[in-house]
Amino acid sequence: MIPYSRQLIEQCDIDAVVEALKGDFLTGGKTVSDFEEALAHYLGVKHVCVMNSATSCLHVAYQMIGLKEGDEIITTPLTFAATSNTAIQCGATPLFCDIKYDGNIDDRKLEALITPRTKAIVPVDFGGNPLPIQTIKALCEKHRLFLIEDASHALGSAIDGTKVGTIADMTIFSFHAIKPITTFEGGAIATNNAAFYEKAKLLRSHGIVKKALWNSDMIILGENYRLSDVACALGISQLKRLDAFIEKRTEIAHYYDERFAQTPYFTTIAIDKTKKSSYHLYPILLDQSLWCSKEELFTALHAKGIGVQVHYKPIYQFSYYKERFGELRLPNTEDFYRAELSIPCHQGMSLEDATYVADTLLKEIENIKGCTR
Ligand SMILES: *Cc1c(COP(=O)(O)O)cnc(C)c1O
């Protein structure tokens, strides 16, 4: 099976992990701050705080802005559930804003959703395609809102050479196995705000500060969201190859762009020339005439060893959300969900793999074309 995304673990990663396993500190050691410094340097941001998942980072970010019962955040429904789940865990209500054709939040529709209860806007760089963060930042400044960017897909993405992670109040990255780089599980908050950084470190580790000798103090209610030294050793090793990973994914994406330029069956998402995408996902958007056949196509492709996936079922369609917040229908999001398939695009693939994916995809669509249901 060629999955839609996959980690690439090489000998240097294995050596790094084995070395870390032999160290004095499996967790709580210097490798953690080494990884954080390497990430900060790569991104061009002042501070990075790593945690055991992006979900933990989101939870901590919301705690840091004092998100509580009665507050609202505005986010995208086209994301993984953690983006809004963690806000609900703080007692807040997520409001969902419709998306644009490229899967990113529609920044023109944000302002109408702002209420006196709004605390933050939380957009997602869908598939690694960087969103118009400056426009959203200006809106946040105008309304005195926090901007938390869920860049779980977008480590290494950039606009005009500026990396995703330097503009928002806090930017969240994920190092889950199939994200742009991996630490098994893991995540990070990037920020230029020293106070946020200090507080993130506190919340990550029980809210406890060391005083002298055995004496410590607990000053805020925190969690254990720490990332181990072993995981960070893998992260350092992976980060060194991130640009090479992105280059490989870009090569595959550009091959697909060209191969599919003329197909009548689906469209692809063009990445603006000023932008660099991590290409965490390569989404195709099926023509409306094929929406009824998506299940059939999905199954046929899996049978041929092509592990396509759908990103994402709109969050507001989950039964928990429906029961708690009521029914919602956002037209662009609904259409995107009906049309979207993520086809394989990862650094472990060869161009021959990509050719096989493209050939098989076009052939299977031909086979089901004309289906009437
Ligand atoms: C993967 C993902 C998360 C959660 O990341 P974890 O590290 O698995 O907690 C959050 N938001 C988005 C958009 C994601 O894709």
The ligand as an SDF file (V2000), in Angstrom:
LIG
                    3D

 15 15  0  0  0  0  0  0  0  0999 V2000
   -2.6030   16.2250   13.4590 C   0  0  0  0  0  0  0  0  0  0  0  0
   -3.3360   17.4580   13.7860 C   0  0  0  0  0  0  0  0  0  0  0  0
   -3.5600   17.8720   15.1030 C   0  0  0  0  0  0  0  0  0  0  0  0
   -3.2070   17.0320   16.2900 C   0  0  0  0  0  0  0  0  0  0  0  0
   -1.8680   16.6950   16.3080 O   0  0  0  0  0  0  0  0  0  0  0  0
   -1.3330   15.6380   17.3950 P   0  0  0  0  0  0  0  0  0  0  0  0
    0.1400   15.9110   17.4210 O   0  0  0  0  0  0  0  0  0  0  0  0
   -1.6660   14.2840   16.8590 O   0  0  0  0  0  0  0  0  0  0  0  0
   -1.9830   15.9290   18.6780 O   0  0  0  0  0  0  0  0  0  0  0  0
   -4.1760   19.0870   15.3170 C   0  0  0  0  0  0  0  0  0  0  0  0
   -4.5840   19.8640   14.2900 N   0  0  0  0  0  0  0  0  0  0  0  0
   -4.4030   19.4800   13.0110 C   0  0  0  0  0  0  0  0  0  0  0  0
   -4.8550   20.3830   11.9070 C   0  0  0  0  0  0  0  0  0  0  0  0
   -3.7990   18.2650   12.7090 C   0  0  0  0  0  0  0  0  0  0  0  0
   -3.6600   17.8720   11.4480 O   0  0  0  0  0  0  0  0  0  0  0  0
  1  2  1  0
  2  3  1  0
  2 14  2  0
  3  4  1  0
  3 10  2  0
  4  5  1  0
  5  6  1  0
  6  7  2  0
  6  8  1  0
  6  9  1  0
 10 11  1  0
 11 12  2  0
 12 13  1  0
 12 14  1  0
 14 15  1  0
M  END
$$$$
